[in-house]
Amino acid sequence: MRMVDLYGQYLSVKDEIDAAMGEVMRDCSFVRGPQTALLEEELAAWTGVGHCVTCGSGTDALLLAMTAIGVGSGDEVIVPAFTFGAVAETVAMRGATPVFADVDPLTFNIDSSSVERLISGRTRAVVAVHMFGQPCDMPPLFELARRHGFVVVEDNAQSLGARCRSESGAMARAGSVGLIGCTSFFPTKVLGCYGDGGAVMTDDGELAQRIRMIANHGQSPKYNYLTVGINSRLDTLQAAVLRVKLRHLHDWIEARIAAAERYDAALKGVAGVECPVRAGGVAHVYHQYTLRVDPSLRDGLRAFLADRGIESMVYYPSLLNDQEAYRDISRCDGDMRGARRLPASVLSLPICSHIGVAAQARVMAAVKEYFGVAEAL
Ligand SMILES: *Cc1c(COP(=O)(O)O)cnc(C)c1O
């Protein structure tokens, strides 16, 4: 049993996907085809932002955001220490310094008190990475950004469809509340295509235009280079696939939440494991279902599951501030009290829109067996 059942998901919408891909094959407009612009409109509406610009990957979305807001040499960008490397990489690629903040060990999200300790005269932005499907607590970050004059960028690669508080305090979709929201359509994400893809969201029309220009070699009009850009585009085929999947996304997210609730019901109270915590003021979409396990038992549980044909994953096995690539080019909070123990204790179980109830029951039974909890007959 794999972490996600992408084939099962495909089969459930095969006719729609095949027809949408067939249409692109007939048009042969493989780059910047009509489906790309339609997807951008639909995603903007779905997320509740004025503008969506699709691009080549979630990593590119972050790089485009950093470039568009002018992050460069001498600047600092505060990012969480416990997350995927793309967040730090795109800051460093701009010649700026990634500054690693601690995270809340219960929600896995960036800790605003650590962010506050790290603010300097060079701070240009904070990247709020909404981890595993659950958005960050945004109001304290907005407050710090306002007070110190930097911007809030959201990394929404794991939490499309989740909800959190906007700057006004109202609930809104994650990815719509920062100056820029970045997302990824990597196949296993909440909304995934069949290759690489990503998007940038913003309410600021001028910023959206600038991002679009940077993603297209910095040219406007064609062959008139106004700024240094890159080539980062979403294939028309991927846009066509994503338009089909977007129509089902609400139901698929509901299915993820239902699966998470089944795990919660089965595993709450099992000694040695702690189920994911649902924070107040946000709505979780369970991109991952991540347990915290007694560190002396975590790898044993993983091996026990593997013996029974059940895949599980450690997201993430180390903190970014401990990585070779960032050792000499970053700064970090001296404390890391929240993040320090996570790499040794986290374990993510299979979850997706098409996880079968019976398959999930096997996972729950295996976890309980490992911890010596007898199944009720
Ligand atoms: C997946 C992911 C990315 C990068 O997205 P790609 O499309 O793989 O480039 C960035 N940040 C986070 C938190 C992610 O999970």
The ligand as an ORCA input file, in Angstrom:
! r2SCAN-3c Opt
* xyz 0 1
  C       6.261     20.321     -2.752
  C       6.688     21.523     -2.035
  C       7.385     22.563     -2.669
  C       7.936     22.472     -4.046
  O       7.055     22.161     -5.048
  P       7.586     21.481     -6.402
  O       6.408     21.591     -7.301
  O       7.980     20.088     -6.088
  O       8.734     22.296     -6.903
  C       7.663     23.700     -1.945
  N       7.299     23.815     -0.664
  C       6.660     22.839     -0.013
  C       6.281     23.041      1.415
  C       6.343     21.653     -0.666
  O       5.716     20.677     -0.003
*
